[in-house]
Amino acid sequence: MGSGKRSLTTAAMVLACACAVLSAPGVAYASPSPGRTPTPTPSGSTAGAGGTAVQDPQAVRKKKDLQAIRKKLDDLYHDAAVATDAYNAAEEKARQQSAQIVDLAQEIVKGQEKLDRLKDLAGAAARAQYRGGGLPPEAQLWLSRNPQEYLDGAGRVRQGEHATKGLLDEMARTQQDLEQYAKDASAQWQKLEANREAKAEAQKKIKKQIAAAEKLESQLEKEEKERLAKLEEEAAYKAQTAWLSSGVLAEIDGKASALGKKAVKYATDQIGKPYVWGAEGPKSFDCSGLTSQAWISAGHGIPRTSQEQWKQLTHVDIKDMRPGDLIIYFDDASHVAMYIGDGAIVHAPRPGRTVTVAGAGSMPILGVVRPDA
């Protein structure tokens, strides 16, 4: 990434690590005072005598209601993320199958042209044999005035017969190849249709989950939305603090590879662009669209979806993590982000958010994979 952006990110992350806090996905934190660890004030509490927090019963109830709403929103967006991965996987397979069908169609055309040429050659051989009268060898010997000429001719006839048999065998093989190409093309077409149906079904589910989440959020008052954002901030704070408190950051000192630096630069250059499910740039991204395109830009292609990135790429220990590596989140590998160093990630969080920098431990980590292992 550029030196200015890198310096800014590094300074922010170092400060955040010192305070054991990094921003939640899509939520900005105020910069804490140097040397002071900020402590979030629990929502719904007021300071009593001697600084003791006094809980307002109504505020506590409202907080519980908002916690339930936050949980519901998390579930809806998580289900949308899973469906997005299914959509992306079906899209990728459909692209591959379409390419295979095109290749098979080209093979069929070439095979048919070859078969036509072989038929022409076989027809020419048959016509030549007809012009020879089609007499048996004994009759041709009896009619021949020069036995040597006959023997020479007989040799050429045998060669012609062998050549004709070879032509017929090759024609049969070519015909078999054509039939197999046609069967393969038909099978690929059926798979293509199945993947189109799977993609359409995933698309329906994505839209349904996102619409339900947006409807739920639209029913909140402005004050409730602000408190909900604060709850998200507190949850991310606690998760990141717990991750940093384990001392893991002290063990992580890997340096980015040359390709990793290019991937990180691409990913961080996208900060501020909106999340759109199924998108892989250049104007918008989903989580795996961002990571896959970042590595493609570095000259190293990787699987399109977070689940396939988890399955196919080399796993590394968190302590061995280096910038450019991908952190896979949640037990079902439904989210992915790119580690950029200093305990931070860049990722496309979810609908309604933009590509942003966040704490690497702000979500449940499944594991880390390295594209250029």
C-alpha positions, 0 to 999 in steps of 0.5 A, a space after each residue: 500500500 502507499 507509504 502515507 496510507 501504510 503509515 496511517 494504518 500502522 499508527 492506528 493499529 499500534 495505538 489500537 493494540 496498545 489500548 487492546 481495541 480495534 474498530 468493529 466492522 463498519 463502526 468507527 472508534 474514537 481515538 483513545 488518549 495515549 496511555 489510557 485504555 478506554 472502557 466502554 460505558 455499559 448502555 443504560 447506566 448512569 453514575 450514582 454517588 461515589 461513581 457507582 453505576 446505577 442501572 435503569 430498569 427500563 434501559 436494561 429492558 430496552 438493551 435486552 430488546 436491542 441485544 435480541 435485535 442485534 442477534 437477529 440481524 447477525 443471524 440474517 446477515 450470516 445466512 445471507 453470507 452463506 447463501 452468497 457463498 453458494 451463489 458464488 460457487 454456482 456462478 463459478 461452476 457455471 462459468 467453468 461448465 460453459 467453457 467446457 461446453 464450448 471446448 466440446 463443441 469445438 472438438 465436435 466440429 473438428 471431429 466432424 471435419 476429420 470424419 468427412 476427410 476420412 470418408 472422402 479418402 475411403 471413397 477414393 480407395 473404393 473407386 480405385 478398387 472398382 476401376 481395377 475390375 474387382 477381379 480375384 488375384 488368380 484371374 488377374 494373374 491368368 490375364 496378366 501378360 507379365 507375371 512381374 507386373 502382376 506381382 508388383 500390382 498385387 503388392 500395391 493392392 495389398 498396401 491399398 487394402 491395408 490403407 483402406 482398413 486403417 481408414 475404416 478403423 480411424 473412421 470408427 474411432 472418430 465416430 466413437 469420439 464424436 458420440 462421446 463428445 456429444 454425451 459429455 456436452 449433454 452431461 455438462 449442459 445438465 450440470 450447467 442447468 442444475 447450477 443455474 437453478 442452485 444460483 437462482 435459489 441462492 439468489 432468492 435466499 440472499 434477497 429474502 434475508 437481506 430484505 428481512 434485515 433491512 425491514 427490521 432495521 427500518 423499524 428502529 428509531 434513530 436513537 435505537 439505531 445509535 444504541 444498536 451501533 454502540 452494542 456492535 461496537 462493544 461486542 467487537 471491542 470485547 472480542 478484539 480485547 480477548 484476542 489481543 489479551 492472549 498475547 497472540 500479537 507478540 508472536 505474529 511477526 511475519 513479513 509479507 511476500 512480494 505477492 502478498 504486498 501487491 495483494 494487500 495494496 489492492 485490497 486496501 485501495 478498495 477501502 470505502 467501496 460498498 459491499 454488494 453480494 456476488 460482486 468482485 469489483 471494481 466498484 463493489 465487492 463481497 468478502 471473497 470477491 475482495 480477497 480473490 480479486 486482490 490475489 488475482 491482481 497480484 498475479 496469483 489466482 485463488 478460489 472464488 468463495 471463502 469456503 473453497 479458499 478454506 478447503 483448497 489453500 494452505 493452512 498456517 498457524 495464526 502465530 505464523 500469519 503474515 500480511 496477505 494471508 486470509 483469515 477465515 471466520 465462523 465455523 462454516 467458513 462463511 466470511 473471509 478477510 485479508 490480514 494486513 499486519 498490526 493485528 488488523 484486517 481489511 474486509 467487505 463486512 456485509 450489506 449496508 457496509 463498505 470495505 473497511 479496516 477492522 480488528 482481526 479478532 473482532 469475529 470468531 476465527 476459524 483459521 488462516 490460509 496462505 494463497 502463495 504458500 
